[in-house]
Amino acid sequence: MGWSPSSAIRTYFAKHDLSGKNVALFFTLGNNPRGAVDKTKKLIPNSIVVGELVLVKPSSNKDETKKKIYEWCATLKS
Ligand SMILES: Cc1cc2nc3c(=O)[nH]c(=O)nc-3n(C[C@H](O)[C@H](O)[C@H](O)COP(=O)(O)O)c2cc1C
């Protein structure tokens, strides 16, 4: 189903207890994320979401995408 976490992500969350863990969410999409972020967060209600990055059409501007990822990673380290 569109704009929903993939079965691989659902399986990962089902097999790994991420309760109380810091989780950084990273999305790539071809369009507006709609409810994708919230749907994903609902699967890990007991996790601490320390960051989220949504990249729409990341390949359309690779330099900009790289910059966003570097900057996001830096925020996660601090
Ligand atoms: C099987 C599959 C399902 C996808 N489903 C969605 C979707 O529901 N919503 C969306 O915005 N993009 C969807 N995409 C697009 C990809 O997530 C991809 O991140 C997007 O095309 C941007 O990457 P690009 O810039 O490299 O093309 C899907 C891609 C694949 C291969």
The ligand as a Gaussian input file, in Angstrom:
#p B3LYP/6-31G(d) Opt

LIG

0 1
 C        7.968000      -0.730000      -4.574000
 C        8.046000       0.763000      -4.433000
 C        7.021000       1.426000      -3.772000
 C        7.051000       2.821000      -3.625000
 N        6.034000       3.444000      -2.973000
 C        6.032000       4.783000      -2.846000
 C        4.964000       5.447000      -2.187000
 O        4.014000       4.836000      -1.711000
 N        5.015000       6.801000      -2.086000
 C        6.049000       7.531000      -2.590000
 O        6.026000       8.765000      -2.458000
 N        7.090000       6.921000      -3.219000
 C        7.115000       5.570000      -3.373000
 N        8.154000       4.942000      -4.019000
 C        9.270000       5.779000      -4.525000
 C       10.551000       5.492000      -3.795000
 O       10.305000       5.435000      -2.448000
 C       11.744000       6.459000      -4.072000
 O       12.223000       6.913000      -2.872000
 C       11.402000       7.663000      -4.862000
 O       11.234000       7.274000      -6.185000
 C       12.518000       8.729000      -4.780000
 O       13.756000       8.213000      -5.158000
 P       14.532000       8.710000      -6.449000
 O       14.720000      10.196000      -6.348000
 O       15.823000       7.954000      -6.404000
 O       13.677000       8.322000      -7.624000
 C        8.142000       3.552000      -4.163000
 C        9.153000       2.871000      -4.826000
 C        9.117000       1.501000      -4.971000
 C       10.251000       0.799000      -5.687000

